[in-house]
């Protein structure tokens, strides 16, 4: 009964910041690979950032230096801190966990960057 629930999206101006959260239940996230993906209108879902079970972090090239993926194991929550947001960051953002050989997804949270 793995569940992932994203929150924290919203409307933000270019250059602004948002912090997305992904609250997990039915699983302790500490030992699993997790990531953030996004899907913009008319485009396929794309990988944005990942954090491996042993701590390594990786990012899509276009968000390096602006986004930070992290997790709080005590709160069983994954985060994505997004700074210096750009128009092209507009998308629905999804949380993901790779658990026992399968991907699990949240419902997504909308991020809109607009002036």
Secondary structure, DSSP 8 states (H G I E B T S, - for coil): --EEEEE--EEE-TT--EEEEEEEESS-GGGSEEEEEEE-TTS--EEEEEE-TTS-EEE-GGGTTTEEEEEETTTTEEEEEE-S--GGG-EEEEEEEEETTEEEE---EEEEE--
